[in-house]
Amino acid sequence: MSAEDHYLDAIEKLDSGDRDSALEHAYKAVKLDPEHVDAWHVISDAHLMADGKPANLIDASKSLSAVKKIVELDPTRIDIWVRGGRLLADELGLMFDALEWWQKVRHHAPYEVTPLIEQATILADLGLYSEGRERIETILNENMDVATSQYGRVHQLLGLFNTAIQQNTNEHFKPWEKRHPGWMAIESKMRKPPVSETFIFMLVTVPILFGVIILSNFLAGEGLAAFCLTSVVIFIAVIAGMRFTKNMFRTINRPAFNLLRAMNFESSTGFSVISEEIRTSVLCMYIMQRKPVAWQERMLMIVEENNQLPKNWQLEMPDFESHLDDIGHIENDDTPFWENGNPEPYEEE
């Protein structure tokens, strides 16, 4: 059988739900033709379709390997680049690798907005707000085309960065600092799970709405005008309650967000920074159980190895300007020609 025949059989098996047979035929196809992009795509799909269950560490890693092969053969496949970025950041927790991955996308699609948004999101999760704002500002400064579905996310990220930068940078939790005050906040709240946003909304808003309904009977009376007025007041109360709840949710659960950042840092670097007491706490277990299976399995390996963060460890960011040479970007040089050795330009009379 040819590689194309094995690929067609793999598609048929995958559509019927026979994942193992689909993988068998797809691997035979790429063995005969290592540049069969569609067969590699089937391999990536099949490893993520683990019998209706979340992909484990092995399947997620094999799917990522197939994705890397696809973009190597066809770098124009933005959808596959997106899958690779999501696998790295969400499934495997390799957030620093995901930053580098999205930077590679910029080499092939320098005017695509998605890589910048994804980089900004990862930087926000890591607490690197200045770097994240630069990613969003690049979208605005270069007047890049933003899809309607992406406007909300860009606006939300920009608001988050502006608010965070206005704060004292010492308050931003840095899990690689052992004596950061954020660790004390985590220890004070680690024995309880985080408070849900719905619970806070119900606790704050429902009594207000109940009071509005009771008072409306006495103040507004009856009739259509009274009904409209009461409806407007209820609507305003709900909107105000949602905003207040969102702020309260972030404030109350800040230790949980700090711990999540520390866990993301561990998964990204492979170094252990969380103490044993915090790691076995109710809060940590709550967060752990809500992570993807592949992420959990990889985290357990990191915990077992227990590699401590080196004393001379420094945070390294990818070169976010590395794609500029590919698009022929020329930096403005204001140095006079007589200082940089260039000959005086010829001027026509």
Rosetta blueprint (number, residue, H / E / L):
1 M L
2 S L
3 A H
4 E H
5 D H
6 H H
7 Y H
8 L H
9 D H
10 A H
11 I H
12 E H
13 K H
14 L H
15 D H
16 S L
17 G L
18 D L
19 R H
20 D H
21 S H
22 A H
23 L H
24 E H
25 H H
26 A H
27 Y H
28 K H
29 A H
30 V H
31 K H
32 L H
33 D L
34 P L
35 E L
36 H L
37 V H
38 D H
39 A H
40 W H
41 H H
42 V H
43 I H
44 S H
45 D H
46 A H
47 H H
48 L H
49 M L
50 A E
51 D L
52 G L
53 K E
54 P L
55 A L
56 N L
57 L H
58 I H
59 D H
60 A H
61 S H
62 K H
63 S H
64 L H
65 S H
66 A H
67 V H
68 K H
69 K H
70 I H
71 V H
72 E H
73 L H
74 D L
75 P L
76 T L
77 R L
78 I H
79 D H
80 I H
81 W H
82 V H
83 R H
84 G H
85 G H
86 R H
87 L H
88 L H
89 A H
90 D H
91 E H
92 L L
93 G L
94 L L
95 M H
96 F H
97 D H
98 A H
99 L H
100 E H
101 W H
102 W H
103 Q H
104 K H
105 V H
106 R H
107 H H
108 H H
109 A L
110 P L
111 Y L
112 E L
113 V L
114 T H
115 P H
116 L H
117 I H
118 E H
119 Q H
120 A H
121 T H
122 I H
123 L H
124 A H
125 D H
126 L L
127 G L
128 L L
129 Y H
130 S H
131 E H
132 G H
133 R H
134 E H
135 R H
136 I H
137 E H
138 T H
139 I H
140 L H
141 N H
142 E L
143 N L
144 M L
145 D L
146 V L
147 A L
148 T H
149 S H
150 Q H
151 Y H
152 G H
153 R H
154 V H
155 H H
156 Q H
157 L H
158 L H
159 G H
160 L H
161 F H
162 N H
163 T H
164 A H
165 I H
166 Q H
167 Q L
168 N L
169 T H
170 N H
171 E H
172 H L
173 F L
174 K L
175 P L
176 W L
177 E L
178 K L
179 R L
180 H L
181 P H
182 G H
183 W H
184 M H
185 A H
186 I H
187 E H
188 S H
189 K H
190 M L
191 R L
192 K L
193 P L
194 P L
195 V L
196 S L
197 E H
198 T H
199 F H
200 I H
201 F H
202 M H
203 L H
204 V H
205 T H
206 V H
207 P H
208 I H
209 L H
210 F H
211 G H
212 V H
213 I H
214 I H
215 L H
216 S H
217 N H
218 F H
219 L H
220 A L
221 G L
222 E L
223 G L
224 L H
225 A H
226 A H
227 F H
228 C H
229 L H
230 T H
231 S H
232 V H
233 V H
234 I H
235 F H
236 I H
237 A H
238 V H
239 I H
240 A H
241 G H
242 M H
243 R H
244 F H
245 T H
246 K H
247 N H
248 M H
249 F H
250 R H
251 T H
252 I H
253 N L
254 R H
255 P H
256 A H
257 F H
258 N H
259 L H
260 L H
261 R H
262 A H
263 M H
264 N H
265 F H
266 E H
267 S H
268 S H
269 T H
270 G L
271 F L
272 S E
273 V L
274 I L
275 S L
276 E H
277 E H
278 I H
279 R H
280 T L
281 S L
282 V H
283 L H
284 C H
285 M H
286 Y H
287 I H
288 M H
289 Q H
290 R L
291 K L
292 P L
293 V H
294 A H
295 W H
296 Q H
297 E H
298 R H
299 M H
300 L H
301 M H
302 I H
303 V H
304 E H
305 E H
306 N L
307 N L
308 Q E
309 L L
310 P L
311 K L
312 N L
313 W L
314 Q L
315 L L
316 E L
317 M L
318 P L
319 D L
320 F L
321 E L
322 S L
323 H L
324 L H
325 D H
326 D H
327 I H
328 G L
329 H L
330 I L
331 E L
332 N L
333 D L
334 D L
335 T L
336 P L
337 F H
338 W H
339 E H
340 N H
341 G L
342 N L
343 P L
344 E L
345 P L
346 Y L
347 E L
348 E L
349 E L
